[in-house]
Amino acid sequence: MPPKPPSAPASSDIAGVTLGELLGANYALVVRCVTCGHTGPADLLTAYRRHGAAADVAGLAERMRCSRCDGRGGTIVSISRPTGT
């Protein structure tokens, strides 16, 4: 049986979390495409340049574009410190 995918953080867990806070604490954001299911790390530096430090992380995932299918919209899979840091 394949491993169960990680559950998404509850919306209350990420309410009010900003892009600047994630970058400042060296956290990674993993997003799953709602169109094709592709899962991968979000490019936080590009998002920071486009939307600024005050951008709401929950709202940002909905605006991201998939690198595989070019579909718009994603759901947050995890927010964590990258391994090795």
C-alpha positions as a printed NumPy array, in Angstrom:
array([[  0.   ,   0.   ,   0.   ],
       [  1.446,   3.459,  -0.903],
       [  2.168,   5.835,   1.957],
       [ -0.595,   8.238,   2.846],
       [  0.177,  11.787,   1.653],
       [  0.738,  14.316,   4.404],
       [ -2.379,  16.134,   5.468],
       [ -2.644,  19.823,   4.759],
       [ -2.31 ,  22.195,   7.682],
       [ -5.637,  23.431,   8.991],
       [ -6.521,  26.878,   7.706],
       [ -6.519,  28.135,  11.291],
       [ -2.876,  26.99 ,  11.597],
       [ -1.765,  29.287,   8.78 ],
       [ -4.205,  32.154,   9.249],
       [ -2.254,  35.388,   9.309],
       [  1.105,  33.814,   8.415],
       [  2.942,  36.071,   5.986],
       [  5.502,  35.372,   3.321],
       [  8.009,  37.535,   5.178],
       [  7.618,  35.397,   8.308],
       [  8.286,  32.188,   6.356],
       [ 11.353,  33.615,   4.661],
       [ 12.675,  35.18 ,   7.857],
       [ 12.459,  31.858,   9.698],
       [ 13.885,  29.904,   6.716],
       [ 10.757,  27.801,   6.248],
       [  9.75 ,  25.913,   3.118],
       [  6.238,  25.862,   1.675],
       [  5.071,  22.759,  -0.194],
       [  2.04 ,  23.189,  -2.45 ],
       [ -0.11 ,  20.666,  -4.371],
       [ -1.642,  21.672,  -7.717],
       [ -5.434,  21.403,  -7.708],
       [ -5.461,  20.591, -11.437],
       [ -2.909,  17.781, -11.847],
       [ -1.913,  16.873,  -8.279],
       [  1.772,  17.74 ,  -8.765],
       [  3.376,  18.501,  -5.41 ],
       [  6.514,  20.524,  -4.909],
       [  8.181,  23.363,  -3.045],
       [  6.963,  26.876,  -3.737],
       [  9.454,  29.444,  -4.994],
       [  9.197,  31.804,  -2.029],
       [ 11.775,  34.297,  -3.294],
       [  9.869,  34.856,  -6.537],
       [  6.621,  35.156,  -4.589],
       [  8.308,  37.673,  -2.273],
       [  9.453,  39.793,  -5.225],
       [  5.979,  39.761,  -6.778],
       [  3.765,  40.097,  -3.72 ],
       [  5.91 ,  41.47 ,  -0.875],
       [  6.616,  40.405,   2.683],
       [  3.08 ,  41.091,   3.91 ],
       [  1.455,  38.635,   1.463],
       [ -0.825,  36.139,   3.193],
       [  0.508,  32.602,   2.665],
       [ -2.929,  30.951,   2.487],
       [ -4.09 ,  33.326,  -0.234],
       [ -0.81 ,  33.02 ,  -2.078],
       [ -1.154,  29.256,  -2.62 ],
       [ -4.419,  29.833,  -4.481],
       [ -2.647,  32.195,  -6.897],
       [  0.385,  30.021,  -7.671],
       [  0.902,  28.408, -11.058],
       [  1.979,  24.76 , -11.432],
       [  5.374,  24.139, -13.023],
       [  4.112,  20.892, -14.562],
       [  0.678,  21.665, -16.068],
       [  0.645,  25.486, -15.841],
       [ -2.643,  25.279, -13.929],
       [ -3.448,  27.97 , -11.416],
       [ -4.304,  27.245,  -7.815],
       [ -2.822,  25.086,  -5.127],
       [ -3.36 ,  23.796,  -1.651],
       [ -0.737,  23.941,   1.058],
       [  0.637,  20.514,   1.923],
       [  3.191,  21.524,   4.535],
       [  5.119,  24.384,   6.043],
       [  8.389,  23.264,   7.563],
       [ 12.06 ,  23.96 ,   7.942],
       [ 13.994,  22.495,   5.026],
       [ 15.972,  19.371,   5.883],
       [ 19.61 ,  19.98 ,   6.651],
       [ 19.104,  23.378,   8.307]])
